[in-house]
């Protein structure tokens, strides 16, 4: 049992069943799962290499399993959408070497065009003028869309307003067409 548990930790397990005389035959196919030692990015990234690495290591640690390559791609696709690249194309392959034993995850990105802010519209009730609110937020036409940055700036602005006694302050954003 201990040997089987160790095998599962080191492999991608595919389970299949088929009818057999007197019951069901269960087959466990163990495919070696190599830890990734290096990650390389190729193509037209559109984003900083460090930001891509941070997204991967935050989710999977320093050495993601090669068996999790599809999950790594999903994390990066989400990152690219949030950063304003809705058409980013991401693929990956592993390169295994045996002297020394090492697996490199090679991620190819074609970021596509980035959404830029065409106009910034602020409406509602803000202390002072709406133009002051726009200035404080720092959003302007022509800037690249970056959802996490926008959410962080809006949250900071709301905290500032609440600190000044505007306890019901809220802020949100939307993409117009």
C-alpha positions in Angstrom: 0.0 0.0 0.0 2.8 2.4 0.9 4.5 1.7 -2.5 1.2 2.3 -4.4 0.8 5.6 -2.5 4.3 6.7 -3.5 3.6 5.8 -7.2 0.5 8.0 -7.2 2.4 10.9 -5.8 4.9 10.6 -8.7 2.4 9.9 -11.5 -0.6 11.1 -13.4 -3.2 8.4 -12.7 -5.8 7.4 -15.3 -8.4 5.0 -14.1 -10.5 2.9 -16.5 -13.0 0.1 -16.0 -14.3 -2.6 -18.2 -16.7 -5.6 -17.7 -14.9 -8.8 -16.7 -16.0 -12.3 -15.8 -17.7 -12.0 -12.4 -17.4 -8.2 -12.1 -15.4 -5.3 -13.2 -11.8 -5.0 -14.1 -10.2 -1.7 -12.9 -7.1 -0.5 -14.6 -4.8 2.1 -13.3 -2.5 3.7 -15.9 0.4 5.5 -14.2 2.1 8.1 -16.4 5.3 9.6 -14.9 4.7 13.1 -13.7 7.8 15.2 -13.8 8.3 18.2 -11.7 9.0 21.3 -13.7 12.4 22.7 -12.9 12.3 25.7 -15.3 9.6 27.7 -17.1 10.4 29.4 -20.4 8.1 31.9 -22.2 8.1 32.4 -25.9 6.1 34.4 -28.4 4.5 37.8 -28.1 3.9 38.0 -24.3 2.4 41.5 -24.0 2.9 41.2 -20.2 6.0 41.2 -18.0 7.7 37.8 -17.6 7.8 38.2 -13.8 4.0 38.8 -13.7 3.5 35.5 -15.6 5.9 33.6 -13.3 4.3 35.1 -10.2 0.8 34.0 -11.3 2.1 30.4 -11.8 4.1 30.2 -8.5 1.3 31.8 -6.5 -1.1 29.0 -7.6 1.2 26.0 -8.0 4.4 26.7 -6.0 7.9 26.8 -7.4 7.8 23.5 -9.2 4.4 22.7 -10.7 3.9 19.2 -11.9 4.0 18.7 -15.7 0.6 16.9 -15.3 -0.9 20.3 -14.3 0.1 22.0 -17.6 -3.6 22.4 -18.6 -4.3 24.1 -15.2 -1.3 26.4 -15.7 -2.7 27.4 -19.1 -6.1 28.2 -17.5 -4.5 30.4 -14.8 -2.5 32.3 -17.5 -5.6 32.7 -19.7 -7.5 34.3 -16.8 -4.5 36.6 -16.1 -4.5 37.7 -19.7 -8.2 38.4 -19.8 -8.0 40.4 -16.6 -5.1 42.4 -18.1 -7.1 43.3 -21.1 -6.0 40.6 -23.6 -9.3 38.8 -24.4 -7.9 37.0 -27.5 -4.7 35.7 -26.0 -3.7 32.3 -27.3 -1.6 30.2 -24.9 -0.1 26.7 -25.4 2.5 24.8 -23.6 4.7 21.8 -24.0 7.2 20.0 -21.7 10.8 19.4 -22.7 12.3 16.5 -20.6 16.0 15.9 -20.5 17.8 13.1 -18.7 21.3 14.4 -18.3 20.6 16.0 -15.9 17.0 14.9 -15.2 15.1 18.1 -15.8 11.7 19.2 -17.2 11.2 22.6 -18.7 7.7 23.9 -19.3 7.8 25.9 -22.4 4.8 28.3 -22.6 4.0 30.0 -25.9 1.9 33.1 -25.8 0.4 35.2 -28.6 -1.2 38.0 -26.5 -3.1 39.7 -29.3 -4.4 43.2 -29.0 -4.8 44.8 -25.6 -7.9 46.7 -24.7 -7.3 50.4 -24.0 -9.5 52.8 -22.2 -11.2 54.8 -24.9 -13.0 57.0 -22.5 -13.4 57.3 -18.7 -16.9 58.2 -17.5 -17.5 58.8 -13.8 -21.0 59.4 -12.6 -22.8 59.4 -9.3 -22.3 61.6 -6.2 -18.7 62.2 -5.2 -17.5 64.8 -2.7 -16.2 67.7 -4.7 -16.5 67.4 -8.5 -16.5 64.3 -10.6 -13.4 65.6 -12.4 -11.6 65.6 -9.0 -12.7 62.0 -8.6 -11.3 61.1 -12.0 -8.0 62.8 -11.1 -7.7 61.1 -7.8 -8.4 57.7 -9.4 -5.8 58.3 -12.1 -7.7 56.8 -15.0 -7.4 58.3 -18.4 -8.3 57.5 -22.0 -5.5 55.6 -23.8 -4.4 53.6 -20.7 -4.3 49.9 -21.0 -7.2 48.0 -19.3 -6.0 46.1 -16.3 -8.8 44.8 -14.1 -6.8 44.1 -10.9 -5.3 47.6 -11.1 -8.7 49.2 -11.6 -10.3 47.3 -8.7 -7.4 48.1 -6.4 -7.6 51.9 -7.2 -11.4 51.9 -6.7 -11.0 50.1 -3.4 -8.4 52.6 -2.3 -10.6 55.5 -3.3 -13.6 54.0 -1.3 -11.4 53.5 1.8 -10.3 57.1 1.5 -13.9 58.4 1.2 -15.0 56.2 4.2 -12.1 57.6 6.2 -13.5 61.1 5.5 -16.9 60.0 6.8 -18.6 58.9 3.6 -19.5 55.5 5.0 -21.8 54.4 2.2 -19.3 55.1 -0.6 -19.1 52.4 -3.2 -17.3 52.2 -6.6 -17.4 49.8 -9.4 -16.4 49.7 -13.1 -17.8 48.3 -16.3 -16.7 48.0 -19.8 -19.0 49.8 -22.3 -19.3 48.9 -25.9 
